[in-house]
Amino acid sequence: MSTGIPIVSTNVGGIKDTLVNEEDAILVEPGNADMLAKGILRIFSDNEYANKLGHSAFNKQFSQFSIESNAAHILKLYQYNNA
């Protein structure tokens, strides 16, 4: 995400809680090699789409998962718990 490279991934674990299919990445169900291959081929054949996915993931990384964002979230938790 932090490099802006488009993501093709299986939809397992925390991935589905972090990325949105067709918005931040191409997500395929585990064990579906055909869909994984199609996702990879789509990235290589459609530069505009690949750039859109890469930029979206990059922006999400820095707006939701940066050190600054996490620190602000933790600070709010401490302030809420001490109120």
C-alpha distances in whole Angstrom, upper triangle without the diagonal:
4,5,6,7,8,8,11,12,15,15,16,17,14,12,14,14,10,10,12,14,14,13,9,9,13,14,17,20,20,23,23,22,24,21,18,20,20,17,16,19,18,15,17,20,19,17,17,15,13,12,12,10,7,9,9,5,5,8,8,6,9,11,11,10,11,14,16,15,16,19,20,20,22,24,25,26,28,30,30,32,34,35
4,6,8,10,11,15,15,19,19,20,19,17,15,17,17,13,13,16,17,18,16,12,13,16,18,21,23,24,26,26,26,27,24,22,23,24,20,19,22,21,18,19,22,21,19,19,18,15,13,14,12,9,9,10,8,5,8,9,6,7,11,11,10,9,12,14,14,15,18,19,19,21,23,24,25,28,29,30,31,34,35
4,5,9,10,14,16,19,20,21,21,19,17,19,20,16,15,17,18,18,16,13,13,16,18,21,24,24,26,26,25,26,24,21,22,22,19,17,20,19,15,17,20,19,16,17,16,13,12,13,12,8,9,11,9,7,10,12,9,11,14,15,13,13,16,18,18,19,21,23,23,25,27,28,29,31,33,34,35,37,39
4,6,9,12,15,18,19,21,21,19,16,18,19,15,13,15,16,15,13,10,11,14,16,19,23,23,26,25,24,25,22,19,20,20,17,15,18,16,13,15,17,15,13,13,13,10,8,9,8,4,6,8,7,5,8,10,9,11,13,15,14,14,17,19,18,20,23,23,24,26,28,29,30,32,34,34,36,38,39
4,6,10,12,16,18,20,21,19,16,18,19,16,14,15,15,14,13,10,10,12,15,17,21,21,23,22,21,21,19,16,17,17,14,12,14,14,10,12,15,13,11,13,12,8,8,10,8,5,8,10,8,8,12,13,12,14,17,17,16,17,20,22,21,22,25,26,26,28,31,31,32,35,36,37,38,41,42
4,7,10,14,15,17,19,18,14,16,17,14,12,12,12,11,10,8,6,8,11,14,17,19,20,19,18,18,16,13,14,14,10,9,12,11,7,10,12,11,10,11,9,6,7,8,5,4,8,9,8,9,12,13,13,15,17,18,17,18,22,24,22,23,27,27,27,29,32,32,33,35,37,37,39,41,42
4,6,10,11,14,16,14,11,13,15,12,9,11,10,10,10,7,5,6,8,11,14,15,17,16,15,16,14,11,13,13,9,9,12,11,9,12,14,13,13,14,11,9,10,11,7,7,11,10,8,10,13,13,13,16,18,17,16,18,21,23,22,22,26,27,26,28,31,31,31,34,36,36,37,40,41
4,7,9,12,15,15,11,12,15,13,10,11,9,10,11,9,6,5,6,8,11,12,14,12,12,13,10,7,9,10,6,6,10,10,8,11,14,14,14,15,12,10,13,13,10,10,14,13,11,14,17,16,16,19,21,20,19,21,24,27,25,25,29,30,28,30,33,33,33,36,38,38,39,42,43
4,6,8,11,11,8,10,13,12,10,11,10,11,13,11,7,6,5,6,9,9,11,11,11,13,10,7,11,12,9,9,13,13,12,15,17,17,18,19,16,14,16,16,12,13,16,15,13,15,18,16,16,20,21,20,18,21,24,26,24,24,28,29,27,29,32,32,32,35,37,36,37,40,41
4,6,9,11,8,9,12,12,11,12,10,13,15,13,10,8,5,5,5,5,8,9,10,12,10,8,11,13,10,12,15,15,15,18,20,20,21,22,19,17,20,19,15,17,20,18,16,19,21,19,18,22,23,21,20,23,26,28,26,25,29,30,28,30,33,33,32,35,37,36,37,40,42
4,7,8,6,6,9,10,9,10,9,12,14,13,10,9,5,6,5,6,10,10,13,14,12,11,14,15,13,15,18,17,17,20,22,22,23,23,19,18,21,19,16,17,20,18,15,19,20,18,18,22,22,20,19,22,25,27,25,24,28,28,26,28,31,31,30,33,35,34,34,38,39
4,6,6,6,9,11,11,12,12,16,17,15,13,12,9,9,8,7,11,12,14,17,15,13,17,18,16,17,21,21,20,23,25,25,26,26,23,21,23,22,19,20,22,20,17,20,22,19,18,22,23,20,19,22,24,27,24,23,27,28,25,26,30,30,28,31,34,32,33,36,37
4,6,7,8,10,11,13,14,18,18,16,15,15,12,13,11,11,14,16,18,21,18,17,20,22,19,20,24,24,23,26,28,28,28,28,25,23,25,24,20,21,23,20,17,20,21,18,18,21,21,18,17,20,22,24,22,20,24,25,22,23,27,27,25,28,30,29,29,33,34
4,5,5,6,9,11,13,17,16,14,14,15,12,14,13,13,17,18,20,22,20,18,22,22,20,21,24,24,22,26,28,27,27,27,24,22,23,22,18,19,20,18,15,17,18,15,14,18,18,14,13,17,19,21,18,17,20,22,19,20,23,23,22,25,27,26,27,30,31
4,5,5,6,9,10,13,13,11,10,11,9,11,11,12,15,16,18,20,17,15,18,19,16,17,21,20,19,22,24,23,23,23,20,18,20,18,15,15,17,15,12,15,16,13,13,16,17,14,13,17,19,21,19,18,22,23,20,22,25,25,24,27,29,29,29,32,34
4,5,6,7,8,12,12,11,10,11,8,10,10,12,16,16,18,19,16,15,19,19,16,18,21,20,19,23,24,23,24,23,20,19,20,19,15,17,18,15,13,16,17,14,14,18,18,15,15,19,21,23,20,19,23,24,21,23,26,25,24,28,30,28,29,33,34
4,6,8,11,14,13,12,12,14,12,14,14,15,19,20,22,23,20,19,23,22,19,21,24,23,22,25,27,26,26,25,22,21,22,20,16,17,18,15,13,16,16,12,13,16,15,12,12,16,19,20,17,16,20,20,17,19,22,22,21,24,26,25,25,29,30
4,7,10,13,11,9,10,12,11,14,15,17,20,20,22,23,20,19,22,22,18,20,23,21,20,23,25,23,23,22,19,18,19,17,14,14,15,12,9,12,13,9,9,13,12,10,10,13,16,18,15,14,18,19,16,18,22,21,21,24,26,25,26,29,30
4,6,9,8,6,6,9,8,12,14,15,19,18,20,21,17,16,19,18,15,16,19,18,16,20,22,20,20,19,16,15,16,14,10,11,13,10,8,11,12,9,10,13,13,11,12,15,18,20,17,17,21,21,19,22,25,24,24,27,29,28,29,32,33
4,6,5,5,6,8,8,11,13,16,19,18,20,20,16,16,19,17,14,16,19,17,16,20,21,19,19,18,14,14,15,13,10,12,13,10,9,13,13,10,13,16,15,14,15,18,21,22,19,20,24,24,22,24,27,26,26,29,31,30,31,34,35
4,5,6,5,5,5,8,11,14,17,15,17,17,13,13,15,14,11,14,16,14,13,17,18,16,17,16,13,13,15,12,9,12,14,11,11,15,15,13,15,19,18,17,18,21,25,26,23,24,27,27,25,28,31,30,30,33,34,33,35,38,39
4,6,6,5,8,10,14,17,19,17,18,17,13,13,15,13,10,13,14,11,11,15,15,13,14,13,9,10,12,9,7,11,12,10,11,14,15,14,16,19,19,18,20,22,26,27,24,25,29,29,27,30,33,32,32,35,36,35,37,40,41
4,6,8,10,13,16,19,22,20,21,20,17,16,18,16,13,15,17,14,13,17,17,15,15,13,10,10,11,8,6,9,10,7,8,12,12,11,13,16,15,15,17,19,23,24,21,22,26,25,24,27,29,28,29,33,33,33,35,38,38
4,7,9,13,16,18,21,20,20,20,17,16,18,17,13,14,17,14,12,16,17,15,15,13,10,10,10,8,5,7,8,5,5,8,9,8,10,13,13,13,14,16,20,21,19,20,23,23,22,25,27,27,28,31,32,31,33,36,37
4,6,10,13,15,18,16,16,17,13,12,14,13,9,11,13,11,10,14,15,14,14,13,10,9,11,9,6,8,10,8,7,11,12,11,12,16,16,16,16,19,22,23,21,22,26,26,25,27,30,30,30,33,34,34,36,38,39
4,7,10,13,15,13,13,13,10,9,11,10,6,9,11,9,9,13,14,13,14,14,11,10,12,11,8,11,13,12,11,14,16,15,16,19,20,19,19,22,25,27,25,25,29,29,28,30,33,33,33,36,38,37,38,41,42
4,7,9,12,11,12,12,9,8,11,11,8,11,13,12,12,16,17,16,18,18,14,13,16,15,11,14,16,14,13,16,18,16,17,21,21,19,19,22,26,27,25,25,29,29,27,29,33,32,32,35,37,36,37,40,41
4,6,9,7,9,9,6,6,10,10,8,11,13,13,14,17,18,18,20,20,17,16,19,18,15,17,20,18,16,20,22,20,20,24,25,23,23,26,29,31,28,28,32,33,30,32,36,35,34,38,40,38,39,43,44
4,6,6,9,10,8,8,12,12,11,14,16,16,17,20,21,22,23,24,20,20,23,22,18,20,23,21,19,23,24,22,23,26,27,25,24,28,30,32,30,29,33,34,31,33,36,36,35,38,40,39,39,43,44
4,6,8,11,10,9,12,14,13,15,17,18,19,21,23,24,25,26,23,21,24,24,20,22,25,23,21,24,26,24,24,27,28,26,25,28,30,33,31,30,33,34,32,33,37,36,35,38,41,39,40,43,44
4,6,9,9,9,11,13,14,15,17,19,20,21,23,24,26,28,24,23,26,26,23,24,27,26,24,27,29,27,27,31,31,29,28,31,34,36,34,33,37,38,36,37,40,40,39,42,44,43,43,47,48
4,6,6,6,9,10,11,13,14,16,17,19,20,21,24,25,22,21,24,24,21,23,26,24,23,26,28,26,27,30,31,29,29,32,34,37,35,34,38,39,36,38,41,41,40,43,45,44,45,48,49
4,6,5,6,9,10,11,12,14,16,17,18,20,22,24,21,20,23,24,21,22,25,25,23,26,28,27,27,31,32,30,29,32,35,37,35,35,38,40,38,39,43,43,42,45,47,46,47,50,51
4,5,5,6,9,10,11,12,14,16,16,18,21,22,20,19,23,23,20,22,25,25,24,26,29,28,28,32,33,32,31,34,37,39,37,37,40,41,39,41,44,44,44,47,49,48,49,52,53
4,5,5,6,9,10,10,12,14,15,16,19,20,17,16,20,20,17,19,22,21,20,23,26,24,25,29,29,28,28,31,34,36,34,34,37,38,36,38,41,41,40,44,46,44,46,49,50
4,5,5,6,9,10,11,13,14,16,18,19,16,15,18,19,16,17,21,20,18,21,24,23,23,26,28,26,26,28,31,34,32,31,35,36,34,36,40,39,39,42,44,43,44,47,48
4,5,5,6,9,10,11,12,14,16,19,16,15,18,19,17,18,22,22,20,23,26,25,25,28,30,29,28,31,34,36,34,34,38,39,37,39,42,42,42,45,47,46,47,51,52
4,5,5,6,9,10,10,12,15,16,14,13,17,17,15,17,21,20,20,22,25,24,25,28,29,29,29,31,34,36,34,35,38,39,37,40,43,42,42,45,47,46,48,51,52
4,5,5,6,9,10,11,13,14,11,10,14,14,12,14,17,17,16,19,21,21,21,24,26,25,25,27,30,32,30,31,35,35,34,36,39,39,39,42,44,43,44,47,48
4,5,5,6,9,10,12,14,12,10,13,15,12,13,17,17,16,18,21,21,21,24,26,26,25,27,30,32,31,31,35,36,35,37,40,40,40,43,44,44,45,48,49
4,5,5,6,9,11,13,12,10,14,16,14,15,19,19,19,21,24,24,24,27,29,29,28,30,33,35,34,34,38,39,38,40,43,43,43,46,48,47,49,52,52
4,5,5,6,9,10,8,8,12,12,11,13,16,17,17,19,21,22,23,25,27,27,27,29,32,34,32,33,36,37,36,38,41,41,41,44,46,45,47,50,51
4,6,6,7,9,7,5,9,10,9,10,13,14,14,16,18,19,20,22,24,24,24,26,29,31,29,30,34,34,34,36,39,39,39,42,43,43,45,48,49
4,6,7,10,9,8,11,13,12,13,16,17,17,18,21,22,22,25,27,27,27,28,31,33,32,33,36,37,37,39,42,42,42,45,47,47,48,51,52
4,6,9,9,9,11,13,13,14,17,18,19,21,23,24,25,27,29,29,29,31,34,36,34,36,39,39,39,41,44,44,44,47,49,48,50,53,54
4,6,5,6,9,10,11,12,14,16,17,18,20,21,23,25,26,27,27,29,32,33,32,34,37,37,36,39,41,41,42,45,46,46,48,51,51
4,5,5,6,9,10,10,12,14,15,16,18,20,21,23,24,25,26,27,30,31,30,32,35,35,35,38,40,40,41,44,45,45,47,49,50
4,5,5,6,9,10,11,12,14,15,16,18,20,21,22,24,25,26,29,30,29,31,34,34,33,36,38,38,39,42,43,43,45,48,48
4,5,5,6,9,10,11,12,14,15,17,18,20,21,22,23,24,28,29,27,29,32,32,32,35,37,36,37,40,41,41,43,46,46
4,5,5,6,9,10,11,12,14,15,17,19,20,21,21,22,26,27,26,27,31,31,31,33,35,35,36,39,40,40,42,45,45
4,5,5,6,8,10,10,12,14,15,17,18,20,20,21,24,25,24,26,29,29,29,32,34,34,35,38,39,39,41,43,44
4,6,5,6,9,10,11,12,14,16,16,18,19,20,24,24,23,25,28,28,27,30,32,32,33,36,37,37,39,41,42
4,6,5,6,8,10,11,12,15,15,16,17,18,22,23,21,23,26,26,26,28,31,30,31,34,35,35,37,40,40
4,6,5,6,9,10,11,13,14,15,15,16,20,21,20,22,25,25,25,27,30,30,31,34,35,35,37,39,40
4,6,5,6,9,10,11,12,14,15,15,19,19,18,20,23,23,23,26,28,28,29,32,33,33,36,38,38
4,5,5,6,9,10,10,12,13,14,18,19,17,19,22,22,21,24,26,26,27,30,31,31,33,35,36
4,5,5,6,9,10,10,11,12,16,17,15,17,20,20,20,22,25,25,26,29,30,30,32,34,35
4,5,5,7,9,10,10,11,14,15,14,16,19,19,19,22,24,24,26,28,29,30,32,34,35
4,5,5,6,8,10,10,14,14,12,15,18,17,17,20,22,22,24,26,27,27,30,32,32
4,6,5,6,7,9,13,13,11,13,16,16,15,18,20,20,21,24,25,25,27,29,30
4,6,6,5,6,10,11,10,11,14,15,15,17,19,20,21,23,24,25,27,29,30
4,6,6,5,8,9,8,10,13,13,14,16,18,18,20,22,23,24,26,28,29
4,6,6,10,9,7,10,12,11,12,15,16,16,18,20,21,22,24,26,26
4,6,9,9,6,7,11,10,10,13,15,14,16,18,19,20,22,24,25
4,7,8,6,6,10,11,10,12,15,15,16,18,20,21,22,24,26
4,5,5,6,8,10,11,12,14,15,17,19,20,21,23,24,26
4,5,5,6,9,10,10,12,14,15,16,18,20,21,22,24
4,5,5,6,9,10,10,12,14,15,16,18,20,21,22
4,5,5,6,9,10,11,13,15,15,17,19,20,21
4,5,5,6,9,10,11,12,14,15,17,18,20
4,5,5,6,9,10,11,12,14,15,16,18
4,6,5,6,9,10,10,12,14,15,16
4,5,5,6,9,10,11,12,14,16
4,5,5,6,9,10,11,12,14
4,5,5,6,9,10,11,12
4,5,5,6,9,10,11
4,5,5,6,9,10
4,5,5,6,9
4,6,5,6
4,6,5
4,6
4
